């Protein structure tokens, strides 16, 4: 029979399925290793300083077995509740078309809820969480690199004077290479961090074997008894314990790069066990050595001959952690620009194959200046840790608020599921935030100051854009303008594209061109680029065209907030408005407005001045939308706001 199935066919199908399954496993393994390299750099370098700071930091604890077991138990259960339960189990289910992070979550909530009474407050909270991230992205490179290089003094006290210069040189090199692209070295991140986690796990296990009693810390009894016997010291210790979970939000933010499953697998099967083995190893070391090892229990886990190589490995891990947070700052900035919270900035692609690998010079050099200043002002990682926790705990607490809206408004959870979960998360994150607020005088003011400054800039730009849009378009209805202009103006060959930020009304550039040149092109396109509350808009949903008659067309191009607009490329795919677009026959008209702050109702005068300054320093629409430089005409005007 022609359709008879033979044994060889079955074997071939089995082999094909086996090969496909093997390829899938290989791809998943690659993503898991990649996630270990990128996602867990920040939380992976926490053992350098987190455990030490609970005893030797700004609020000293007595070095006795009960306190050591209590701190280790708090760290373990913090990782289980904050990282495993909150982020890995619950929040990572909330993906905006595969993307994660505070802005992606905010866009998801804002796009699916319409209750104006409270949605503005949710938007402001999401923007403030983003603002706090910038403070975190300044502190993370400083504290990670500095704490790693401080191992030089553990190896040999004579090397202590080299710590600050070495940290500054490493950070200068790190920010300098950003413009060159990290595509080549990024392939090494996974294997390096894999080796790093294996190393710290082995060092921890060797110490645990000598003092196995430290394993009692898995029992939450010791964390509870810590608060029962010493409530105030236990509360203050939370300000340092939370350093063990800094970087937890990166699991959610980087979900779009690696996917939910690889991050969960790498955390549960590798990163979490490695971190806990190291923390318990440090606790076991303090059981045996006491205050003699308190200066740096992380490095004292290694024998003398291995301490210098460990410094090198920890420094590499700190560089990778810093690279991840710098790349995160670029990605968050791009999202903020696309969602209308920041002015246009120059964005360079550092990889031809990976769209997510971008470089924003202004953000890069601004971060570099602030990071170097932090290192030079605070001098030691111990001083920097006082400033570290507030930005992280503030963002985590705001994530709880967004999660509340998510559970009730989008997922429709029943109250007897959501209330206990939210109660636990608000209690834990609220306690961490309150404990970190006690460190404001010692350095915690810095991320708060940075957060409020950036929050002011983001909200000023967003509000100013809305006011500007209302002032920008003429009151004349577009049908009236089309009818009068088509009859009165001379038509010349070619296509004119007038860029406008709103899809209604007549663009200023069109009015000025008609007023001064008294001509119109045969084909006039009123073009608006809109950014949707989704990461990606597919090509088939990119264009929306409306024929206004008499050679006038309204065109709206739609992009996701993770995409970069490319107007010429999109115009090549537009049909229904005459012949295909040819760039040599197309002119792009832009309105460049000079804003004059005034006492008119709108924003306070000082905010209007900030908005005008931000507008002056924004990248031109020509570069942002990739318009051909020899086909652009800019028409200027002055507008009071």
N, C-alpha and C positions, 0 to 999 in steps of 0.2 A: 504493500500500500504506500501511496506517495507521502501520506502524512504520518506514517508509522514512526514512533519515537524509539530510537535505539539506545542501547546502554552507553554508547560513546557520546550520544547527545546529552544524556543525563550527567555523565562525568564532566563534559564540557561546561554545562550549566553550573555544576557544583564548583568547578575550578574558577569560573567567571565570578560567581557569588563570593567565593573565598577571596579572590583577588580584590574584588570591590570592598569587601569587609576589611581586608588587610590595609587597603589604601585609606579607608575611613578611619581606622584605628591609628594609622600613622599620622594622618592629618590632625586628629584630636590630640595625640601625644605632642605634636609640634606646637599646637595652640596652648596646651598645658604648660610646656616649658617656656613658651613666650610669655604667658601670663605670670609665671614665677619671676621672670626677668623684669617685666615692666610694672605689673600691678602691685607687687608686694615689696618693692624696694623700700618704701617709706616705713611700713610696719616692720620690715625685716631688719632695719638698722636700729630700731627701738631698744634692743637689748644692750646696745652700747652705753645707754645712759638711764633708761627708765627705772630699773631696779635700784641702781645706785642712788638716784635722786630721792627715792622714798625714805632713805635713811640719812643721807648726807646732804640733802637739798635744803630748801629754805625753812622747812619744818622738820626738825630732826626727830627721829624715832629711837627709842632705846633698842639696842641690838641684842635681843634675846629670842629664844626659839618661838615663843608665842607670836611675837611681832613678825618674825620672818615667815612663819607658816601663814599668818593672817594676810600679809602682803601678797605672797605667792597665790594664795587662794583667791584673793580679790582680783588679781591679774587673770587667772584662769577663767573665773566666772564672768569677768568683764568681756573677755574674748568670746565666751559662749553666748552671752546675752546681746552684746553690741554688734559684734562682727558676724557670728554664726546665725543667731536668730534674726536680728533686725535686718542686716544687709544681705547676707547670703540667702536666707530662707524667705524673707518677706519682700523687702524693697526691690530686690533684683527681679521680682516678677513684674514690676512696673516699668516696662521698657516702652519708650516712644519710638516705635518702628525699629527696635533693636538698639537704640541709643539710651544711655543712662546719664546721671548727673543731675544736679539741682536745677539747672536751666531746662534740661530735657523734661524732667518731672514737672516743672512749673508750666512748660508749654503744653504738656499732656493734660494737666488739670485745667488750665485756662482755656484750652481748645474744646473741652468737653463739658464745661460747666458754664452756666449763663447767669448765675445769681450775682448781680452787680453789687448787692449790699455788702458782701464780704470778699468778693474776688479781688478787689483792689488791695485789701490787706494781705491776701495770700501772695499777690504779685510782689508787693514790697518786701515781704519776708523772704521770698525766693531770691530777690535781687540782693538783699542784705547777706544772705548765705553765700552768694557769689562774691560779694565784696570781701567777706571774711576769707574766702579762698585765696585772694591775692596776698593777704597778710601771711597766710600759711605758706604760700609759695615763696615768700621771702625768707621765712624762718627755717623751713625745712633744709635747704642747701647749707645754710650757715651752721645749724646745729649738727647736721649729719656729718659734714666734712670735718668740722672742728672736733667733734667727739671721736672720730676715727683717727685723726692725726695726733690727738692727745695720747694715744698709745705709745708714741715715741718716748714720752717721759716715763712711762711704766717700764719700758725696755731699758732705758738709760736716762737717768735724771739730768745728765749733762746736755741732753738733746732738747730740753724744755724751751730754750730760747728760739728754737727753729719752728715751733708749733704754729704761731701766728703767720709768719712769712710763708710757710708751706701751705697753710690753709688758703691764704689769699691767692697764691700762685695757682693752686689747683682750681679755685673758683673762677679766676680770670680765664684760664684755659678752657674751662667748661663752657662759659658763656661765649667765648670767642669761636668755638667750633660749631655753635648753633647755626650760623649762617652757611656753613659748608654742608650741612645736612648730616644726620646721624644714621643714615640708612645702612651704611657698611658696618659700623660698630654695634648697631642695634642687634645684629645677628649674634653677637657675642654675649649680650646681656643675659639671656636665658641660661646658658651653660655656666657663666660666672656666678650668677645668683644661686643656681642649683648647687654648685660646689660650696658656696658660702653657707647655705642652709645646712648642707650635710656636715660641714665643718663645725658649726656652732652646736648642732645636735650631738655630734660625737663628743665634743668637749663637755657638753652638759651631762651626757650619759656616764662618761668616765668619772665625773664628780659625784653623780647620784649613786654610783656603785659603792663609793667610799662611805656615803652617808645616806642610806636608803630611807631613813626616817622622813626625809623631805617629801616623800610621796604622799604623806598624810595630807598635804596641802590640797589635794584633789577634793577633799571633803569640805563642803561649804560651812561646816561647823566652825572652822577656824576663822573664816571671814566674819561670820556672825559674832563669834566671841570677841573678835577684835573690836567691834563696835560696842558690845555689851560692857567690856571691861575698860576700854579707853575711847569713849565716843568722840571727843574733840580731836585727839590725835588721829583717830581713824578717818574722821571727816577730812581733816587737812591732808592726810596721806593720799586721798583720792585725787588731789591735784597733780600728784606725781604718778600714781597708778595709771591714770588715763593716758599717759605717754606710751603705754604698752599697746594701745589700740589706735594711735595716730596713724592715719593712712587707710583706715577702714573704709572711708568714703570713696577711696580710689577704686575699690572693687566695683562699686556701682558706676562711677564715672567712666571706667575703661571697659564697661560691658560691651559697647559697640565695636571695640577692636577685637575682642577675643570670644565673645559669646558667654552666655550664662553658665553652661555646663563646664567648660574648661576652668573657669575661675573657681567654681564650687569644688571641683575635683582637686585642683591644686591646693586649695586652702585646707580642705578637710583631711586629705591623705598625706600632705607633705609639709606645708608651711606651718599650720597650727601645731602639729606634733614637734617640729623642729624648734619653734619658738618656746614651747613649754618645757622641752628638755633643757634648753639653755637657761631659762629663768630658774628652773628647779636646780640646775647645776650651780648657778650663782648662789642660790639660797643655801645649798649644801656646803658650798665653799665658806660662806659666812658662819655656818654652824661650826666648822672646824677651825677657821683662822680668826674669826672675830673682826675687830676693827682694822687689823693689819691688812685685810684684803678689801676694805671698804672704798679705798681711793679709786679702784677700777676693777670690780669683780669680774667684768667681762674678759679683760685681758689676763687677769691672774688665773683664770681657768686653764690657760695654756702654760706649758713649761717654758722656762726661760729661753731656750733655743728656738721655740716656735712663736714667740711673741712678735718679733719683727716681721716674719711672713704674715702673721695674723693682722698686723697693722696695715700691710699692703692690701690684703684681701678685704678688710673692713673699709679701707679707703675706696677701693673699687666699688664696693656695694653702696657706699655713701654717694659716690659720683652717679651711679645708676639711679639711686633714689632721687637725687637732685634732678637728673635728666628727665625722669618721669614727671616730676612736678612742674618743671619748666615747660615741657611739651603740653602738660595739662593747662597751664596758663595760656599758651597759644590757642588751644582748642576752645577754652572757655571764652577768650576774647573774640574769636571768630563767631561763636554762637551769639555773644552779646551784640556784636555789630549787626548780624543778620536779623536779630529780634528787635532791633531799634533802640538798644540801651547804650550804644557807643557810636561815635562818629566813624566814618570809613577810615581805616588804617591800611598802610601798605602791607600786603600779605604775599610772601614768596613761597613757592613750592620747592621743597628740597628733594623730592622724589618724583620721577616721571611715572612711576607705576602705582604709588600709594597716595591717594588724594588726601589722607589725613595727616601726612607729614608736611607741616607748614612751618614758616618762620616769620615772626612779626618783629622787625628791628626795634621799634619803639618800646615794646614790652620787654624784649630781651635786654636792652641796655638799661632800661629803667630798673628791672629786677637786679641786674648786676650791681648797679650803684648802691641800691638798698641793702643787698646781701653783704657786700664788702663793708659798708658802714656798720651793719649789725655785728660783724665779726670784730671790727676794730673797736667798737664802743663797748660791747659786752665782754670781750676778751676770752671767756671760757664757755664751754658748752653748758656747765652747771648754771651760769648766769642766764644763758639763753633759754633754758628750759622753763624759766619763770614766765617767759613770754609765749611759750609754745602752745600750751593747752587751750587757751581761751578761744582762739580762732576755730580749732577743731571741735571743741565741745559746743560752741555757739552754732556752728553749721549742723552738727548732729542733732541739737535740740530743735532747730528749724525744720530739719528733715522729718522729725516726729510730727510737727504740725501739718506738713504736707502729706505725710502718711495718713494722718487722721482724715483729712479731706478725701484722700484716695480710697480708704476703706469704706467710708460712709457714702460718698457721692458717686464713685465710679464702680467699685467692686460690690457695693451693697451688702457688706458683711452684717451678720446678725450681731446684736449688741453683746450677747453673752460670749461671742468669740473675740470681738474687737476690744471691748472694755478692759478685760484682764491683760491682754497684750499691750495695749496703749498705756495702762496704768504702770506696768513694769518698766516699759521703755521710758516714760516720762519721769518716773522715780529715779531710774539709774542715770539718765542723761542730765536731769535736773540737779542731782547731787554732784555730778562731775562738774557741771557749769558753775554751781555755787562755790564749790571748793576752789576752782580756778580763779574766780573773781577775787578771792583773798590775795591773789598774787599780782593784782593790778599795780600796786605801788612799786613792786620789785621788777617790773618789766612787762607785765600783762597789758599795760596801757598801749603798747606799741601796735599789736594787731587790731585793737579796738580803734585806735586813731586811724590806722590805714583803712580799716573797714568803713568807718564813717566818712572819710574823705572820698573813697571810691564810690560809696553809696550815694553821696551827694552828687558826684559827677554823673553817675549812671542815671539817676532820677531826673537831674537837671536836663540832660540830653533828651531823655524820653519825653518829658513835658514840653521842652522847647520845640521838639520836632512836631508835636501835636499842634502847638500854637502856630508854628511856621506853616504847616499844611493848611490851616484855616485861612491864613493871610495870603497864601501863595496864589491861589486860583482866582481869576476874575469872576465877578458876579454874573456876567453874561452867560446864559445857557448855551451849551455847545451846539444844539441844532440851529439856534438863531445866528451864532457866529459863522457856522458853516454856510448857511444860506447867504448871508451878507458878504462874507469874504470871497466866496466862489464867484459872485457876480461883479465885485468891484476890483479885485486884484488881477494882475497879469500872471498867467500860469507859465512856468518855465519847465523844461525837461528835467527829469530825474526824480529822486526820492528824498524827502526830508523827514528825518526822525526827530521828534521833539520829546525829550525825556521829561517826565513829570512824576512827582511822588504820589499823586492821588489820581485815581481813575475817573474823576469827575471834574468838570470845569475846563477852562482854557489855560494852557501853560503860559507863564510869563514870557518865555523865550519866543513863543509863536506870536504873541501880541507885539513884542518889541521888533521882531523881524518884519512883520507886516507894516508896522508904523514907520520904520526907518528905511527898509528896502523896497516896500510896496510891491512885492512879488510873492507868489506861492508856487511851490513845486507841483508838478502834475499829480504826484502821489504824496500825501501827507500822513504820516503815522504818528499818532499820539501814544507814546510808549510808557508804560508803568511796569516796574519790576517789583513784585510782591514776594515777601518771605512768609511762608506758611508755618504753622505751629507743628510741623513734622520734620524729621531730619532730612528726608529725601523726597523729592517730587519726581516721579518717573517722566520720561520724555513725552509719553502720550498725553500727559496732563499738563505739559509745560505752557502751552499757548492758548489764549482765549482771544478771539478776533471778532470785532464788531464793525460792520460796514456802516459808516455815518453818511454815506452818499457824497457825490461830487468829488470823488478822489480822496476823501478823508476816511481814515480807519482808526479805531481805538484798539490797541493791542496790549494785552496784559501777559507778561511772562512770570511764571510762578516757580519758585525754588524752595527747597527745604533749608532749614537753618544750619545744616552741615555742608551745604553746597555753596560753590562760588559762582555768581552770575557771569555768564559769558554771552553778551548780547549778540555779537556777530555770528557766533556759532548757532544760537537759537534762531536768528533770522533766516538762516539757510534752510530751515525746516518749515518755515511759515508758508502756507498756501492759502489761496482764496482771496488775495488782494492784488491780483494782477500778476505780472511776470515775476520770476524769481529775483531775489535781492542780489545786486552786484555792488560790492563795496566801493568801486570806483565811480558809481553813479549815485551813491548815497551820502548825504550829509547829515551829521548828528548835531543838533542844536541843544546847548545846555544853558540854563540860567544860573549865573553865579551871583548870589545875593550877598550884599554887605549888610549885616544886621546892626541897627543902631539902638542900643538900649534906651528905653524911655520910661516915663512914669505911668504909662498906660496900664490899665488892669491886665494882668497876665501872671507874671512871676515877679518876685521881689527884684529890685534893681541889681543887687549883687549876683543873683542867679542868672539874670539876663546877660550880665557882663561875662560870666563864666561860659554860658552857652555860645555867645558871640565868639569868644576866644577858641572854644572847641571847634566851632564851625570853620574858623579861619585856618586851623591847623589840620583839618580833615583832609584825607586824600581826595583828589579830584574824582568826579564821576567818570571821567575819561579812563583813568587807570583802573578804577575799581570794577567797571563794567567791561573792561578790555576793548574799548573802542579804538579804531585805527586813528593814530595821532594826526594824520594828514587829512582827516575827514571830519574834524570836530570844529564847531564854531561856538564860542562862549559869548553870551550877552549878559552884561552886568547891570545890576540895579541896587538901589539902597532901600531898605525896608525897616520901618520902626516896629519894635516888638514891645 
